[in-house]
């Protein structure tokens, strides 16, 4: 499927609509439920899911949609899909609950196991990242749009920026960064971590903890459109979607700007 500017604008508008609904919950008291995997769930997750699934079905009626909040039937059907939308209605629910603003709406178009177009919208920051291989990577703050790209990694390790999770620093991550004591560590929530690499503000993001495909696909498309790589570890090959029949969990992976 060809990614056109018309499609890009439609999907960005949809992400922003979902973001408005999320903010309507964010601005008041809300209940936090717990899913079977002990991750938090709020009314905002479900409202955003409804807007995104309904909107994408209108924009592209022939392309199925897989969401973090999809039913078990839909999750099983995904194995038959060559092209589909993969969404996280509210990535960074823990950050949403903490009210630190570092959460996003993620929408990815996946084709033949590879994210080919992605939109990441941060409602509190009023910032949108989007990218596709054909059209490049971009950042929109309010209504101002600029092209973004990864940066050339500095030769001096003391100038490296390594980004890590705000809420999920695993022992493996701590061991990884211990190899680079001179590097600066930047903490960030949600898929904004990958976007920091895409826009050249960070050199690496080692994800050495559990994530799901909907957490990463949209931002992966942006990183790759910006000239970076998202590599599964330890193979150091491109991270792919929808290849595991029994799980939607990602392996450990490394996001890097400059080529390894």
Backbone as JSON, one array per atom type, in Angstrom:
{
  "sequence": "XXXXXXXXXXXXXXXXXXXXXXXXXXXXXXXXXXXXXXXXXXXXXXXXXXXXXXXXXXXXXXXXXXXXXXXXXXXXXXXXXXXXXXXXXXXXXXXXXXXXXXXXXXXXXXXXXXXXXXXXXXXXXXXXXXXXXXXXXXXXXXXXXXXXXXXXXXXXXXXXXXXXXXXXXXXXXXXXXXXXXXXXXXXXXXXXXXXXXXXXXXXXXXXXXXXXXXXXXXXXXXXXXXXXXXXXXXXXXXXXXXXXXXXXXXXXXXXXXXXX",
  "N": [[0.84, -1.21, 0.0], [0.56, 2.18, -0.87], [1.86, 4.96, 0.82], [0.45, 7.99, 1.17], [0.42, 11.61, 1.28], [-2.13, 12.47, 1.84], [-3.22, 10.28, 3.21], [-1.47, 10.28, 5.41], [-2.15, 12.76, 6.66], [-4.81, 12.25, 7.34], [-4.54, 10.19, 9.22], [-2.96, 11.4, 11.18], [-4.76, 13.39, 12.04], [-6.7, 11.74, 13.14], [-5.27, 10.53, 15.25], [-4.9, 12.79, 16.81], [-7.53, 13.42, 17.46], [-8.13, 11.26, 19.11], [-6.28, 11.85, 21.08], [-7.37, 14.21, 22.17], [-9.63, 13.18, 23.42], [-8.4, 11.56, 25.31], [-7.15, 13.51, 26.89], [-9.38, 14.69, 28.03], [-10.05, 12.9, 29.98], [-7.71, 12.8, 31.43], [-7.6, 15.26, 32.66], [-9.2, 15.13, 34.88], [-10.29, 13.31, 37.84], [-9.81, 9.78, 37.71], [-10.55, 6.27, 37.35], [-8.32, 3.56, 37.91], [-7.8, 0.51, 36.53], [-6.75, -2.97, 36.64], [-5.18, -5.03, 34.33], [-5.01, -8.48, 33.13], [-2.31, -9.0, 32.93], [-1.23, -7.47, 34.87], [-0.8, -4.85, 34.09], [-1.73, -1.36, 33.93], [-5.06, -0.06, 33.28], [-7.19, 2.36, 31.92], [-10.11, 4.51, 31.62], [-9.47, 6.21, 29.56], [-7.79, 4.74, 27.83], [-9.65, 2.98, 26.66], [-11.52, 4.68, 25.44], [-9.91, 5.97, 23.55], [-9.13, 3.76, 22.02], [-11.61, 3.06, 20.83], [-12.13, 5.31, 19.2], [-9.9, 5.27, 17.45], [-9.99, 2.7, 16.19], [-12.53, 2.77, 14.95], [-12.18, 5.04, 13.31], [-10.0, 4.34, 11.62], [-11.12, 2.19, 10.27], [-12.95, 3.51, 8.72], [-11.29, 5.13, 7.12], [-9.63, 3.31, 5.76], [-11.19, 0.84, 4.71], [-10.66, -1.81, 3.95], [-8.46, -2.7, 5.31], [-7.43, -4.47, 8.1], [-7.52, -3.92, 11.71], [-5.43, -4.0, 14.5], [-5.35, -3.72, 17.9], [-4.04, -2.83, 21.15], [-6.1, -3.18, 22.89], [-7.74, -4.98, 21.62], [-9.99, -7.77, 20.93], [-9.61, -11.28, 21.84], [-10.2, -12.83, 19.66], [-9.67, -11.19, 17.42], [-6.94, -10.84, 17.8], [-6.04, -13.42, 17.34], [-6.77, -13.71, 14.64], [-4.95, -12.11, 13.33], [-2.75, -13.44, 12.32], [-3.22, -14.13, 9.75], [-2.96, -11.89, 8.26], [-1.52, -9.74, 5.83], [-1.18, -7.03, 5.5], [-1.82, -4.51, 7.83], [-3.25, -2.33, 10.35], [-1.6, -1.39, 13.3], [-2.05, -0.59, 16.56], [-1.54, 1.36, 19.53], [-3.61, 2.53, 21.78], [-3.13, 4.11, 24.03], [-0.12, 4.62, 24.87], [2.09, 4.14, 27.43], [0.64, 4.12, 29.84], [1.23, 4.05, 32.54], [2.68, 6.41, 32.82], [0.67, 8.2, 32.2], [-1.05, 7.78, 34.39], [0.61, 8.72, 36.41], [0.63, 11.32, 35.67], [2.62, 12.77, 34.23], [2.83, 13.54, 31.64], [4.19, 12.14, 29.66], [3.15, 10.31, 27.61], [1.64, 8.58, 24.82], [-0.22, 8.4, 21.69], [-0.24, 5.76, 19.5], [0.07, 4.8, 16.14], [0.51, 2.47, 13.66], [1.27, 1.35, 10.37], [1.56, -1.8, 9.15], [3.29, -3.87, 6.94], [3.86, -6.89, 5.39], [5.2, -7.85, 7.7], [6.72, -5.69, 8.49], [6.93, -2.45, 9.94], [5.77, 0.24, 8.09], [4.85, 2.78, 8.07], [4.3, 5.3, 10.43], [2.69, 6.98, 13.17], [3.13, 8.95, 15.99], [1.69, 10.46, 18.64], [1.85, 12.9, 21.11], [-0.24, 13.97, 23.42], [-0.25, 15.86, 25.67], [2.09, 17.29, 25.25], [1.51, 18.31, 22.83], [2.62, 17.42, 20.44], [3.6, 15.84, 17.47], [4.98, 13.02, 15.93], [5.88, 11.63, 12.83], [6.39, 9.23, 10.19], [7.55, 7.71, 7.14], [9.14, 5.47, 4.85], [9.0, 6.37, 2.23], [8.32, 9.09, 2.47], [9.88, 10.23, 4.41], [10.91, 11.4, 7.74], [9.24, 13.27, 10.28], [8.51, 16.01, 12.51], [5.97, 17.55, 14.32], [5.18, 20.37, 16.01], [2.61, 21.76, 17.65], [1.45, 23.45, 15.05], [3.62, 23.64, 13.5], [5.83, 22.16, 11.29], [8.68, 20.12, 10.91], [11.37, 18.5, 9.17], [13.0, 15.58, 10.36], [15.96, 13.81, 11.45], [18.22, 11.12, 12.25], [21.24, 11.49, 14.19], [24.76, 11.71, 13.49], [26.75, 9.53, 15.26], [28.67, 10.64, 17.98], [32.24, 10.43, 18.22], [33.46, 10.48, 20.66], [32.72, 8.92, 23.63], [31.79, 10.23, 25.85], [30.12, 12.11, 24.85], [27.92, 10.79, 24.05], [24.41, 10.14, 24.07], [22.25, 8.19, 25.83], [19.14, 6.75, 25.89], [16.62, 5.85, 28.24], [14.04, 3.95, 29.94], [11.46, 5.62, 31.77], [9.97, 4.33, 33.69], [10.67, 1.63, 33.7], [13.34, 0.45, 34.24], [15.37, -2.11, 33.78], [17.43, -4.71, 35.28], [19.15, -5.69, 33.35], [19.3, -3.51, 31.61], [20.61, -1.67, 33.25], [23.02, -2.98, 33.51], [23.92, -2.86, 30.87], [24.28, -0.04, 30.43], [26.29, 0.37, 32.23], [28.59, -0.18, 30.93], [29.23, 2.1, 29.67], [30.09, 4.47, 31.25], [30.63, 7.15, 30.94], [28.71, 8.2, 29.29], [25.73, 10.15, 28.76], [22.65, 9.65, 30.39], [19.34, 9.64, 29.47], [16.15, 9.91, 30.73], [12.91, 8.78, 29.82], [9.44, 8.43, 29.02], [7.17, 6.04, 27.48], [6.75, 5.56, 23.86], [8.14, 7.75, 23.11], [10.78, 7.55, 23.64], [12.04, 6.19, 21.51], [11.55, 8.09, 19.58], [13.22, 10.17, 20.34], [15.68, 9.24, 19.48], [15.16, 9.19, 16.74], [14.96, 11.92, 16.13], [17.49, 12.8, 16.56], [18.34, 13.44, 19.13], [19.22, 11.56, 20.83], [21.49, 8.79, 20.94], [21.39, 6.04, 21.32], [18.93, 3.61, 22.23], [18.59, 1.15, 24.32], [16.43, -1.47, 24.69], [15.86, -3.48, 27.14], [13.95, -5.16, 28.31], [10.52, -6.19, 28.8], [8.34, -5.56, 26.06], [5.52, -4.93, 23.91], [4.43, -5.52, 20.51], [2.71, -3.47, 19.65], [3.58, -1.39, 21.18], [5.86, -0.42, 19.97], [5.87, -0.38, 17.13], [4.92, 1.88, 15.6], [6.73, 3.96, 16.27], [9.06, 2.72, 15.47], [8.82, 2.73, 12.68], [9.13, 5.46, 12.28], [11.73, 5.97, 13.27], [13.22, 4.46, 11.4], [12.53, 5.75, 9.04], [13.83, 8.08, 9.53], [16.42, 7.41, 9.2], [17.55, 5.67, 11.0], [17.98, 2.61, 12.96], [16.22, -0.25, 14.18], [16.92, -2.87, 16.02], [16.7, -6.31, 16.7], [17.86, -8.13, 19.51], [19.9, -10.96, 20.38], [20.59, -11.06, 17.71], [20.81, -8.85, 16.05], [19.32, -8.01, 13.85], [16.69, -6.58, 11.81], [13.9, -5.53, 13.71], [10.8, -7.2, 13.69], [7.26, -7.64, 12.95], [4.41, -9.63, 13.94], [5.23, -12.31, 13.64], [5.28, -14.28, 15.47], [3.41, -16.89, 16.52], [2.23, -17.39, 19.01], [2.54, -15.18, 20.63], [2.67, -11.61, 21.17], [4.79, -10.29, 22.09], [7.83, -8.41, 22.08], [11.28, -9.26, 21.37], [14.32, -8.48, 23.23], [15.67, -5.34, 22.2], [17.61, -2.97, 20.23], [17.74, 0.4, 19.63], [19.19, 2.51, 17.34], [20.84, 5.41, 16.14], [23.0, 6.29, 14.23], [24.43, 4.04, 11.88], [25.39, 0.74, 12.9]],
  "CA": [[0.0, 0.0, 0.0], [1.33, 3.42, -0.96], [1.58, 5.96, 1.85], [0.32, 9.31, 0.57], [0.25, 12.71, 2.24], [-3.54, 12.49, 2.25], [-3.36, 9.28, 4.26], [-0.73, 10.79, 6.57], [-2.94, 13.79, 7.34], [-6.0, 11.61, 7.93], [-4.14, 9.42, 10.4], [-2.56, 12.37, 12.2], [-5.99, 13.98, 12.58], [-7.34, 10.72, 13.96], [-4.48, 10.43, 16.48], [-5.16, 13.98, 17.61], [-8.88, 13.26, 18.02], [-7.99, 10.34, 20.25], [-5.57, 12.59, 22.12], [-8.31, 15.12, 22.83], [-10.46, 12.38, 24.32], [-7.53, 11.16, 26.42], [-6.95, 14.67, 27.76], [-10.62, 14.95, 28.78], [-9.97, 12.03, 31.15], [-6.47, 13.19, 32.12], [-7.82, 16.51, 33.41], [-10.06, 14.89, 36.03], [-10.02, 12.05, 38.53], [-10.24, 8.62, 36.94], [-10.29, 4.98, 37.97], [-7.28, 2.75, 37.29], [-8.04, -0.92, 36.66], [-5.57, -3.79, 36.39], [-5.42, -6.11, 33.37], [-4.54, -9.8, 33.56], [-0.84, -8.99, 33.0], [-0.92, -6.48, 35.92], [-0.6, -3.51, 33.57], [-2.89, -0.53, 34.24], [-6.03, 0.25, 32.24], [-8.07, 3.46, 32.31], [-11.17, 4.88, 30.68], [-8.86, 6.88, 28.41], [-7.35, 3.68, 26.91], [-10.79, 2.41, 25.95], [-12.08, 5.72, 24.58], [-8.98, 6.15, 22.43], [-9.27, 2.55, 21.2], [-12.85, 3.15, 20.06], [-11.96, 6.34, 18.17], [-8.9, 4.86, 16.47], [-10.47, 1.56, 15.4], [-13.61, 3.26, 14.1], [-11.65, 5.97, 12.31], [-9.19, 3.61, 10.63], [-12.03, 1.38, 9.45], [-13.54, 4.43, 7.74], [-10.25, 5.61, 6.2], [-9.16, 2.17, 4.95], [-12.13, -0.23, 5.09], [-10.18, -3.16, 3.63], [-7.28, -3.03, 6.11], [-7.82, -4.77, 9.48], [-6.89, -3.14, 12.78], [-5.07, -4.71, 15.73], [-5.11, -2.78, 18.99], [-3.73, -3.43, 22.45], [-7.36, -3.5, 23.55], [-8.55, -5.84, 20.75], [-10.46, -9.04, 21.49], [-8.76, -12.44, 21.58], [-10.5, -13.3, 18.3], [-8.91, -10.34, 16.5], [-5.53, -11.14, 18.0], [-5.77, -14.68, 16.65], [-6.93, -13.51, 13.19], [-3.82, -11.33, 12.79], [-1.77, -14.31, 11.68], [-3.57, -14.24, 8.32], [-2.91, -10.55, 7.64], [-0.28, -9.28, 5.23], [-1.14, -5.59, 5.77], [-2.79, -4.17, 8.88], [-2.94, -1.24, 11.28], [-1.23, -1.85, 14.63], [-2.18, 0.63, 17.35], [-1.59, 1.41, 20.99], [-4.45, 3.71, 22.02], [-2.5, 4.94, 25.05], [1.18, 4.04, 25.21], [2.6, 4.83, 28.61], [-0.46, 4.34, 30.79], [1.82, 4.37, 33.85], [3.0, 7.84, 32.81], [-0.63, 8.86, 32.24], [-1.53, 7.73, 35.77], [1.49, 9.61, 37.18], [0.36, 12.67, 35.14], [3.85, 13.48, 33.87], [2.71, 13.99, 30.26], [5.02, 11.36, 28.72], [2.39, 9.2, 27.04], [1.39, 8.84, 23.4], [-1.1, 7.6, 20.86], [0.63, 5.14, 18.48], [-0.6, 4.18, 15.01], [1.49, 1.98, 12.67], [0.84, 0.51, 9.26], [2.51, -2.9, 9.01], [3.16, -4.6, 5.66], [4.82, -8.0, 5.32], [5.91, -7.95, 8.98], [7.57, -4.53, 8.73], [6.24, -1.17, 10.03], [6.14, 1.06, 6.93], [4.36, 4.14, 8.32], [3.92, 5.42, 11.83], [2.35, 8.26, 13.8], [3.19, 8.98, 17.44], [1.18, 11.77, 19.07], [1.91, 13.15, 22.55], [-1.27, 15.01, 23.61], [0.11, 16.92, 26.61], [3.16, 18.06, 24.61], [0.98, 18.78, 21.54], [3.71, 17.12, 19.51], [3.37, 14.66, 16.63], [6.05, 12.48, 15.09], [5.4, 10.67, 11.84], [7.42, 8.89, 9.22], [7.5, 6.55, 6.25], [10.36, 5.43, 4.04], [8.81, 7.2, 1.02], [8.12, 10.51, 2.75], [10.81, 10.72, 5.43], [10.45, 11.53, 9.12], [8.86, 14.65, 10.57], [8.02, 16.35, 13.84], [5.05, 18.68, 14.28], [4.87, 20.97, 17.3], [1.41, 22.53, 17.34], [1.22, 23.34, 13.6], [4.91, 23.82, 12.81], [6.38, 20.87, 10.91], [10.07, 20.11, 10.46], [11.93, 17.19, 8.9], [13.95, 15.15, 11.39], [16.81, 12.68, 11.08], [19.15, 10.7, 13.29], [22.51, 12.21, 14.13], [25.98, 10.91, 13.44], [27.16, 9.25, 16.63], [29.97, 11.22, 18.31], [33.33, 9.48, 18.46], [33.76, 10.51, 22.09], [31.6, 8.33, 24.37], [31.27, 11.22, 26.81], [29.1, 12.91, 24.16], [26.78, 9.94, 23.71], [23.17, 10.2, 24.85], [21.55, 6.91, 25.84], [17.82, 6.99, 26.47], [16.07, 4.7, 28.95], [12.65, 4.05, 30.39], [11.17, 6.35, 33.0], [9.33, 3.45, 34.68], [10.99, 0.21, 33.54], [14.77, 0.2, 34.09], [15.66, -3.48, 34.2], [18.81, -4.98, 35.66], [19.91, -5.82, 32.1], [19.57, -2.16, 31.13], [21.63, -1.08, 34.12], [24.3, -3.61, 33.16], [24.31, -2.32, 29.57], [24.81, 1.32, 30.52], [27.5, 0.38, 33.06], [29.72, -0.25, 30.01], [29.46, 3.45, 29.13], [29.87, 5.36, 32.4], [30.77, 8.56, 30.56], [27.57, 8.62, 28.48], [24.61, 10.77, 29.47], [21.44, 8.84, 30.36], [18.13, 10.45, 29.41], [14.96, 9.12, 31.07], [11.72, 9.21, 29.09], [8.38, 7.43, 29.01], [6.45, 5.62, 26.28], [7.52, 5.45, 22.61], [8.93, 8.97, 22.92], [12.19, 7.18, 23.72], [12.49, 5.93, 20.14], [11.48, 9.35, 18.83], [14.41, 10.95, 20.66], [16.72, 8.78, 18.57], [14.77, 9.6, 15.39], [15.2, 13.34, 15.9], [18.89, 13.12, 16.78], [18.62, 13.88, 20.49], [19.83, 10.42, 21.53], [22.24, 7.91, 20.04], [20.96, 4.66, 21.53], [17.91, 3.23, 23.21], [18.55, -0.3, 24.5], [15.24, -1.92, 25.42], [16.22, -4.77, 27.72], [12.81, -5.5, 29.14], [9.37, -6.59, 28.0], [7.45, -4.66, 25.34], [4.71, -5.58, 22.9], [4.6, -4.95, 19.17], [1.99, -2.19, 19.51], [4.35, -0.35, 21.88], [7.06, 0.0, 19.25], [5.81, -0.39, 15.66], [4.78, 3.23, 15.02], [7.99, 4.69, 16.44], [10.08, 2.06, 14.65], [8.68, 3.28, 11.33], [9.66, 6.83, 12.3], [13.18, 5.85, 13.39], [13.79, 3.97, 10.14], [12.36, 6.82, 8.06], [14.81, 9.12, 9.88], [17.76, 6.91, 8.91], [18.06, 4.84, 12.08], [17.73, 1.18, 12.95], [15.67, -0.9, 15.37], [17.51, -4.19, 15.82], [16.46, -7.26, 17.78], [19.08, -8.65, 20.11], [21.28, -10.63, 20.04], [20.85, -11.27, 16.29], [21.08, -7.54, 15.43], [18.56, -7.9, 12.61], [15.57, -5.66, 11.96], [12.75, -5.96, 14.5], [9.67, -7.44, 12.81], [5.97, -7.82, 13.6], [3.46, -10.66, 13.53], [5.91, -13.55, 13.25], [5.17, -15.24, 16.56], [2.02, -17.35, 16.59], [1.71, -17.47, 20.37], [2.81, -13.99, 21.44], [2.93, -10.31, 20.53], [5.9, -9.67, 22.81], [9.09, -8.2, 21.38], [12.53, -9.62, 22.03], [15.12, -7.3, 23.52], [16.08, -4.68, 20.97], [18.46, -1.79, 20.32], [17.45, 1.48, 18.68], [20.41, 3.29, 17.16], [20.77, 6.4, 15.08], [24.05, 6.0, 13.27], [24.53, 2.6, 11.6], [26.42, 0.01, 13.65]],
  "C": [[0.87, 1.24, 0.0], [0.89, 4.39, 0.14], [1.6, 7.34, 1.21], [0.19, 10.37, 1.66], [-1.19, 12.82, 2.72], [-3.78, 11.49, 3.37], [-2.67, 9.74, 5.54], [-1.58, 11.79, 7.35], [-4.19, 13.22, 7.99], [-5.65, 10.88, 9.22], [-3.68, 10.35, 11.52], [-3.79, 13.0, 12.84], [-6.7, 13.0, 13.51], [-6.6, 10.56, 15.3], [-4.76, 11.62, 17.39], [-6.57, 13.98, 18.2], [-8.85, 12.35, 19.24], [-7.29, 11.04, 21.41], [-6.46, 13.55, 22.87], [-9.19, 14.37, 23.83], [-9.66, 11.92, 25.54], [-7.36, 12.31, 27.41], [-8.19, 15.0, 28.57], [-10.69, 14.07, 30.03], [-8.81, 12.45, 32.05], [-6.7, 14.39, 33.06], [-8.71, 16.34, 34.63], [-9.62, 13.61, 36.75], [-10.54, 10.9, 37.69], [-9.84, 7.35, 37.67], [-9.2, 4.25, 37.2], [-7.57, 1.28, 37.59], [-6.75, -1.68, 36.38], [-5.93, -4.92, 35.44], [-4.79, -7.4, 33.87], [-3.02, -9.86, 33.68], [-0.32, -7.97, 34.01], [-0.61, -5.08, 35.39], [-1.87, -2.69, 33.79], [-3.78, -0.28, 33.02], [-6.94, 1.35, 32.76], [-9.16, 3.68, 31.26], [-10.58, 5.49, 29.42], [-8.37, 5.87, 27.38], [-8.5, 3.21, 26.03], [-11.44, 3.43, 25.01], [-11.21, 5.94, 23.34], [-9.07, 4.97, 21.47], [-10.49, 2.66, 20.29], [-12.72, 4.15, 18.92], [-11.03, 5.86, 17.06], [-9.41, 3.72, 15.58], [-11.57, 2.01, 14.45], [-13.12, 4.16, 12.99], [-10.85, 5.28, 11.23], [-10.06, 2.74, 9.73], [-12.74, 2.24, 8.4], [-12.52, 4.86, 6.69], [-9.83, 4.51, 5.24], [-10.01, 0.94, 5.29], [-11.6, -1.64, 4.87], [-8.97, -3.59, 4.45], [-7.7, -3.27, 7.56], [-7.0, -3.96, 10.49], [-6.64, -4.04, 13.99], [-4.67, -3.68, 16.77], [-4.71, -3.52, 20.25], [-5.01, -3.89, 23.15], [-8.27, -4.36, 22.68], [-8.94, -7.14, 21.47], [-9.48, -10.16, 21.14], [-8.99, -12.99, 20.17], [-9.7, -12.52, 17.27], [-7.43, -10.66, 16.6], [-5.15, -12.45, 17.3], [-5.82, -14.51, 15.13], [-5.72, -12.84, 12.55], [-2.84, -12.18, 12.0], [-2.02, -14.45, 10.18], [-3.4, -12.93, 7.57], [-1.54, -10.26, 7.05], [-0.07, -7.8, 5.51], [-2.19, -5.28, 6.83], [-2.31, -2.95, 9.67], [-2.66, -1.86, 12.65], [-1.19, -0.62, 15.54], [-2.05, 0.36, 18.85], [-2.37, 2.67, 21.34], [-3.88, 4.66, 23.07], [-1.22, 4.24, 25.5], [1.79, 4.84, 26.35], [1.5, 5.12, 29.62], [0.08, 4.65, 32.18], [2.19, 5.85, 33.94], [1.72, 8.68, 32.86], [-1.15, 8.92, 33.68], [-0.7, 8.65, 36.66], [1.29, 11.08, 36.81], [1.66, 13.44, 34.88], [3.89, 13.86, 32.39], [3.43, 13.14, 29.23], [4.29, 10.1, 28.24], [1.97, 9.59, 25.63], [0.24, 7.99, 22.86], [-0.24, 7.07, 19.71], [-0.2, 4.47, 17.39], [0.47, 3.77, 13.99], [0.76, 1.21, 11.57], [1.93, -0.53, 9.04], [2.23, -3.63, 7.7], [4.27, -5.64, 5.58], [5.78, -7.99, 6.51], [6.76, -6.73, 9.33], [6.72, -3.26, 8.88], [6.71, -0.23, 8.91], [5.69, 2.52, 7.09], [3.93, 4.21, 9.77], [3.62, 6.85, 12.24], [2.41, 8.07, 15.31], [2.79, 10.37, 17.88], [1.21, 11.85, 20.58], [0.95, 14.28, 22.89], [-0.87, 16.16, 24.53], [1.16, 17.85, 25.99], [2.69, 18.71, 23.31], [2.02, 18.6, 20.44], [3.4, 15.81, 18.78], [4.65, 14.3, 15.9], [5.39, 11.57, 14.05], [6.5, 10.38, 10.83], [7.04, 7.71, 8.36], [8.74, 6.61, 5.38], [10.22, 6.34, 2.82], [8.86, 8.7, 1.32], [9.04, 11.07, 3.81], [10.16, 10.83, 6.79], [10.26, 13.01, 9.46], [8.38, 14.78, 12.01], [7.16, 17.6, 13.73], [4.81, 19.13, 15.71], [3.78, 22.0, 17.07], [1.15, 22.41, 15.85], [2.5, 23.52, 12.79], [5.56, 22.47, 12.55], [7.83, 21.03, 10.43], [10.48, 18.67, 10.16], [12.94, 16.85, 9.99], [14.79, 13.99, 10.85], [17.71, 12.34, 12.26], [20.46, 11.48, 13.14], [23.67, 11.22, 13.99], [26.5, 10.75, 14.86], [28.54, 9.85, 16.91], [31.02, 10.15, 18.57], [33.66, 9.39, 19.95], [32.54, 10.0, 22.87], [31.0, 9.32, 25.36], [30.2, 12.11, 26.18], [27.9, 12.08, 23.73], [25.59, 10.23, 24.63], [22.47, 8.85, 24.71], [20.22, 7.1, 26.56], [17.29, 5.7, 27.1], [14.67, 4.98, 29.43], [12.54, 4.87, 31.67], [10.7, 5.38, 34.1], [9.82, 2.01, 34.68], [12.49, -0.02, 33.34], [15.11, -1.16, 34.68], [17.13, -3.6, 34.63], [19.7, -5.1, 34.41], [20.25, -4.45, 31.51], [20.69, -1.52, 31.96], [23.01, -1.66, 33.82], [24.82, -3.07, 31.83], [24.95, -0.95, 29.71], [26.06, 1.4, 31.4], [28.76, 0.29, 32.2], [30.12, 1.13, 29.5], [29.24, 4.49, 30.22], [29.97, 6.84, 32.06], [29.56, 9.09, 29.8], [26.5, 9.27, 29.36], [23.37, 9.9, 29.29], [20.23, 9.77, 30.43], [16.93, 9.55, 29.72], [13.75, 9.68, 30.34], [10.7, 8.08, 29.12], [7.86, 7.15, 27.62], [7.36, 5.55, 25.05], [8.27, 6.74, 22.28], [10.42, 8.67, 22.99], [12.77, 6.92, 22.33], [12.52, 7.22, 19.33], [12.66, 10.26, 19.13], [15.58, 10.54, 19.77], [16.42, 9.27, 17.15], [15.09, 11.07, 15.12], [16.62, 13.77, 16.27], [19.23, 13.64, 18.16], [19.23, 12.77, 21.35], [20.48, 9.51, 20.5], [21.77, 6.46, 20.12], [19.75, 4.62, 22.45], [17.92, 1.71, 23.31], [17.32, -0.68, 25.3], [15.47, -3.35, 25.9], [15.17, -5.14, 28.76], [11.63, -5.78, 28.22], [8.67, -5.41, 27.34], [6.62, -5.51, 24.39], [4.84, -4.85, 21.57], [3.87, -3.62, 19.01], [2.69, -1.06, 20.26], [5.37, 0.31, 20.96], [6.9, 0.22, 17.75], [5.75, 1.01, 15.05], [6.1, 3.99, 15.1], [9.11, 4.04, 15.65], [10.03, 2.58, 13.22], [9.29, 4.67, 11.23], [11.19, 6.8, 12.38], [13.81, 5.45, 12.05], [13.63, 5.0, 9.03], [13.37, 7.94, 8.28], [16.24, 8.66, 9.65], [18.35, 6.02, 9.97], [17.69, 3.39, 11.93], [17.1, 0.74, 14.27], [15.99, -2.39, 15.21], [17.21, -5.11, 17.0], [17.79, -7.85, 18.23], [18.86, -10.11, 20.51], [21.58, -10.72, 18.55], [21.29, -10.02, 15.56], [20.54, -7.5, 14.0], [17.32, -7.07, 12.88], [14.43, -6.28, 12.77], [11.53, -6.07, 13.59], [8.41, -7.74, 13.62], [5.27, -9.08, 13.09], [4.13, -11.94, 13.01], [5.78, -14.65, 14.3], [3.7, -15.63, 16.75], [1.43, -17.22, 17.98], [1.85, -16.18, 21.17], [3.0, -12.76, 20.58], [4.05, -9.57, 21.26], [7.12, -9.52, 21.9], [10.23, -8.88, 22.11], [13.21, -8.35, 22.52], [15.54, -6.66, 22.2], [16.92, -3.45, 21.27], [18.05, -0.81, 19.23], [18.73, 2.31, 18.56], [20.25, 4.25, 15.99], [21.76, 6.08, 13.97], [24.16, 4.49, 13.09], [25.63, 1.96, 12.42], [27.48, -0.54, 12.72]]
}
